[in-house]
Amino acid sequence: MASEPYVDIAASRVLHLEFDRRYPIVVRGEGAWVEDSAGRRYLDAMSGGSMAATLGHGRRDIIAAARRQAERLAYVHTERLTNPLQERLAKELVDVAPQGFTRVRFVTSGAEANEMALQLARSYHVERGDPRRWQVISPAQAYHGPTMATLALTGRPGLQRPFGPYLAKHLHIPPSTWRFDPTGQAALDALDRALEEAGPDTVSAFFCEAISAAALPAYTPPRRFWEGLDERRKRHGFLVCFDEVVTGVGRTGRWFAGEGTPLMPDIIATAKGLGAGYAAIGAVLLRDHVYEAFAAGSGRATLGHTWDGAPLSCAVGLAVLDVLRSEGLVERVRDRGPRLRDELAAALRDVPMVREVRGHGFLLGVEYVDPSDGESFLPPELGVAGRVDAAAFDRGLITYSTMPTRDGYAGDQSLFAPPFTTGDDDLAEMVRRFAGSVRDVAAEVDTALPAATAMGRKAR
């Protein structure tokens, strides 16, 4: 085994995301554990780091399904050919999707799924003879992917720099969090202003997450917002697109998180859970009235990508759905998730820096605040979210936290999203290690906060 389990960034030929970060060299995984090149094991509370490895690591049944298909037929392009794996996976996804969804387009990733949803929403209006509609309204505090089209959907300026000249100028509304808008009415008022600014007859879609993941972990707007959004959709004729890249295929204890909202979307984009970390595959699901606009119009959908619907990736998707059904994992996440949230909340109950622990299935969010008043954002210069991840990593736990945003809508938060197959003992150990990490950071914050607050006042 190597003595140094970190890559040498200076010598590496990989263009890593962050040049000043230490990247462990992970060489194997089993269940909810991964191991680096020095033999150190880590509990994976983030399903591979990006919430994709929903079934854990080392699933030999899924690997075997991929091998069998690769030996038979790994790839054909879907523009002029189809294959039985694509046809069957589409049918099985429609079977577990919310009622009314009848067609599926496969893609390679979550960002591609969201971008395809945008293209289909725009094309839907063009097919219906309404080419004026192109603008999109979306929540400001969101993340939908790193492509130019998906970056334009967020209202977070820190994510968009330096790509501003390439991005479409969409409109955004604030989130309905406990801090800013607990009823959802302020967001609806903002939506009305955005519709008026754009001109309602130019708006193609409202694009959002049924339950947020990276940007506002495990947050969902109040019921009043969803009902108001549905009223405005009917009145103005735009579509509603759900980004379920994270929440689709079981993460929240439902096959799709949108099943739990008072509003049914027109288009759903999903990805991570469909491949479960064993293949790059995503999907866009259409309600029947969206499909019928194409069928009655040009008879063509929008452009595709090289690997859309490839037999190998679809074989993995089918194997994933089979495991979810045969092992009752969506039901397990539904039943075990609330108790996991309660256990995490109990472990953090006496930490004043923790304001809230949210949870939907195996998607949990921990929100941190200034412990002196229990409400204010922590000073960004303290880097609390990053400290939590570092402290957790030192304890052999993989987590993901989000930093405060320049738009002022969110502060330091942590995600907790273990594989669906994680046993109770490993879940308990994840909670123990995470709570210990937060306590360590909270003690550091208690020491550093007075100085940081004084510097902030001086700067103002």
N, C-alpha and C positions, 0 to 999 in steps of 0.2 A: 504493500500500500504506500502511496505517496505520503511524504511527511507534511507537505504544505497543500491543504485542500482548496486553495484559492487560485484563480487564474491570475497570471501576470498581465495586467491591462496593457502595460507598455509594450510587451512582447507579443500579445495576442493580435491576430489578424482579423478578429471580429470587431465590427463597429458596435461596441456595447452602448446601451442606452445612457449610462452615466459613467463618466470616466474616473470619478473619484470614489466609486463604490467597490467594495470587496465582493467578488462573485464566487461563492463556493462552487466547486466542481462536483455536481451530484451525479452518481454513476448507477444507482439502482433504487428501486422502490418496491414496497410490498404493503398493500392495504393503505393505512393512513400514515405510513412511515416512508421517508426517503433517507438515503445514506450517501455521504460524500466520499471522496477518494481516499480520505484518511480513516474511514470507517466510522465516523461520527454519525449518529442517527438523529433525525429531526421529525417531530410530529408535524404533520401537514394540516394545519387548520384552515388552509386556503385552497384545497383541492388543486394542487399543482401550482399555486401562486396566483392563478387567474380565474379560479372557480370553474375550470374546465374539467378536471379529473373527478367527475362526480361519483364514479364507481370505484375510486381508489386506484392504486397502482398494482401492476402485475396480474391483471385478470387474464388468465390463460385461455379462458373460453372465448373472449373477444379476440385475442391474438390469433387463436386457431381459426376463427371465422374469417379474419382478414387473410390469413395464409391460404386457406382453401380457395377463396375467391381470386387471390393473386395468381394462383396456379392455373385457374380456369380462364379468367379474363380480368385484367386489372383496369383497363382503360379503353373507352371509346368516347368520342365527342358527341354531345347530345343535339347538335344543330340538325343533323340529318339521320341520326341513329338514336335509338333508345335501348334500354336493357332491362331485364326482368327485376333487377335489384332496385333500380330507380322507381319503376312502376309500383313495386310492392311497398317500398318505404313510403312513397307518397300516400298510398292507400292507408297504411297503418298510422301515419301522422294525422290524416284527416279523421280517422276513427277516434283518436284521443283528443283532438282539438275541440274547442268550443263549437257548439252547434252552428251550422251555417257556413263553415269553412269547407270548401270543396276542391281547391286546387293548390298545388305546392310547386314552387320553383327552388331547386337546390343550388347552393353556392358553396364557397369554400370557407368563409369566415364570418364572424359577427359583423365586422365593418362592411363587408360585401353584402350581407343580408340587409343591413340598414340602408345602404346605398341603393340596393335593388328595390327596397320598399319605396324609397323616394322616387325612383324612376317609374315604378308602376303607378304610384299615386298621380304623378304628373301625366303619364300616358293615359290613365283612366279618363281624365278630364278632356284630353285631346281627342280621344276616341269618341267621346260624347259631344264633340263639337264645341268645346269650351276652352280654347287654347289660352285664354287670358290667365288661367289659374296656374301659378307656379310658386307663389310664396309659401313659406312654411313658418308656422308659429310653434315654439317649443319652450319648455321650462329652461330658465337660464342656468340653473344649477343641475347640470347633467353631463354625462359622457356617453357618446355613441360610436366612437371609433376614431382612428387616426388618418383616414382618407380626407381629401379636401372637402368632399360633400358632407361627411359625417362630422368633421370638425366645425363646419358652419352651423351645425345644429345646436352646439352648446353656446351658452352666453358667458363662458368663463374666458376672460381675455388672456389669462396666463397660458391657456392651452393653445390659443389661436396664434399667438406671436411665434415666429415672424411671418406667418402665412396669410395675413390679412388681405393682401392684394388678390389672392387666388380664391377667396371664399365668398360664397353667395351671402348677401346681406339679409338674413332672415330676422324675424322679430322674436323676442323672448319675454316671458313673464316670470315673476318671482315664485319661489316655492311656498307652499302653505304649511310652514313648520310651526311648532309651538311658539317660537320666538316672534315670528312676523305675521302669521295669518292662521290661527288655529281653526277657524271656521271654513276657510276656503273661499270666502267671499271676496277678499282683496285680490286673489288670483283671478277670479272671474271678472272683476272690474278691470284688471290689467288686460285680460284677454279681450274684453270689449274695446278697450282703447287701441289695442294692437290691430284688431279687425277694422276699426275705423281708420287707423293710419294707413293700413295696407289697401283698404277697399275690400270688403268681404268677397266681392266677385273675382278677386285676384288670388285668393288663398286656396292652395291645393290641399294642405293637410295640417293637422295638429299632430306633432310627433313627440311621443313621451314614453316613459316607462310606467307600467302598471305598479310595480314596486321597484324603487331605485336600488342600484347596486353600488358602483364605485363612488359616485359623487355624493350621495346622501344615503349611506348604507341602511337598507331595510325600511326606508321611508315610503309612505304612500299618502297622497292627498286625502282630505276628508271627503266623506260621501257627498256633501253639498257641491264640491268642485266637480266630481264626476257627473252628477246629475245636470249641473249647469253646462258642462261641456257638451253633453248629449243634446241639450236643448238648442245650443248654438250650432251644433253640427246640422241638426234638422232644419234650422232656420236659414243657414247660410250655404249649405251644400258642400262643405269641405269634408275630407275623409279624416279618420282618426287612425294613426299608425302606432302600434305598440312595439317598442324595443324590448323583446324578451330574450335577448342574447344570453343573459345570465339566468333569468328567472324561468325560461321555458324548459320543458322536459324534466319537471320534478323538483327543482330547487326549493320552491316555496311550499311543498306539500300538495301541490296540484300539478296536473300535467302542464298547464299554462296559468301563470299568475292572473291573467286577465279574466279567468273564470270567476274570480272573487270580487271584481269591480261591478258597480251598478251599470256600467256602460260596456257594450260589446264593440271592440274595434273593427275596422274594415280590413286591416292588414296587420299581420304579426310577423316580425322578424325574430328568428331564434338561431342559436348556433352551439354554444359551448357544450351543453348537456347532451346534444345529439351525437356527438363523437366521443364524449366522455374522456377526452384526452388521447384517444387511440387513433383518431383520424381527423383531418381538417375538413369539417363539413358544417354547413349551415342551411337554413331553409327560410323561405318566405311563403306564408300561407295567406290565401285570398278568400274572402267571403264570396259567395256565389254571385252577388250583384256586381262585384268588381270584375270577376271573370267574364260575366255576360256582356259587359261593355266592350271587351276585346273580341268576344265571339261574334257579337252583332256588328262590330266595326271592321277593323282591318284584318282580323283573324290572325294577328301576330302579337307576341309579347315583346318585351324589350330585349336589349342585347344580353348575351351570356358571356361566361368566362370558360377558360379551358377545362377546368376540372369539375364544372357543374354536373352533378348527377353521375359521376364516374362509378362504375361497378364496385371498385375496391372500397371507396368511402361509404357508399350506400350499404355495403355488406356490414361494415362496422356499425352504421346507424341501426340496422335491423337487429344486430346482436345486442346493442345497447337497449333497445326497446324490449327485447325478449327478456333480458336480465331484470329490467325494471318491473316488468309484469310478473315474471315467475318468482322473483324474490320479494314481491310486495314492497318495493323500496319507496315508491311515491307515498304509499300509505304509512310507511315507517317514518318518513320525513314529516308527514302531516301530524302523526301522533307524538313523535319524539321531540319535534321542534319546540313546542311551547314549554316543555319541561326543560329543554336545554337553555332556552332564554331565561327561565326562572332561576336555573342553577347559576348562570353567568351573572344575572342581576344580584343574586344573593351573595355571591363571592365578592362583588364590588360595592355592596350596599353601603359600607361605612367609609368609602373613599369620596370625599367631598368634590373632587375633581370630576367625578362621573355624574353627569346630569341624567342620562337616560340610556337604557338598554332596550333596543327595538328588536323585534324578531318576526320573521315569517318563514316557517319551516327551518331549513338549515341555512338561512341567510339572516345574519344578525349584525346589528350596528351598535357601537358604543360611542356616545357623544360626550366630549370633554368640555368643561367650562372653567372659568376662573373660580377657584374654591372660596374666594372671599365673599362673593355674592351669589354664587350658584347659577348665574345667568350669562355673564359677559363672556365674549370670546377670550381665549388665552392669547397673550401677545405672540404673533407669528414668529418673532425672533427666537422664542424659546424652542421651537421645533418639537413640540410635544409629540405629535404623531410619529415623527421619525424616531424619536427616543423610545417610544413604545415598541416599535418594530425591532429596534436594535436590542432592547432589553429582552424581548421575547426570543430573539434569535440566540442570544447568549444562554438562554435556558433551553435551547433545542426545540423551539417552536417557531413555525413559519406563519407569519401574519401579514396583513396589509393594512396600512393606515393612510388616511388622506389629510393633506395639509390644509390650513385655512385658505380661502379663495379671495382674490382681490375684489370680487364683486360684493363681498360683505354678506353673502347669504349662508355661508357655512364656515365652521371652525374645524378644530382638530377632531377627527373621528377614526375609529377602527372598524374593520370588517372581520367577521368570523364566519367562515363558510366551509365546514369540513365535508369530506366525502360522505355520500349517503350511507355507505356501508360501514362507517366508523362504529366500532363497538362501544358499549357503555363505559368500559374501563378507560379506553382511549379518550372518549369525550370528557370524562371526569379529569383525566390528566391534562387535557388541553385547557380546561377551565382553570385548573390549579396553576398551571404555568403562566397562563395569560393574566390571571388576577395578581400573581406575584410580580409580574412585569409591570403592570399598571401601578401597583403600590410603590415599586422602586422609583418609577418616574414621578409619581405624585410627591414623594418625599423630596426629589430634586427640585420640583416646581415650587414647593413650599419655601425652599431656600432661595431660589432664583427669582421668584415672582416680584418681591418688593423692588429689587433693583431694576428689573425690566419695566415695571409700571412707572417708576420714577423717570427712567430714560424716555419712555413714551410721552409722559407729560411735558418733559423738557423739550422734546422735539416739536410738540404742538405749540 
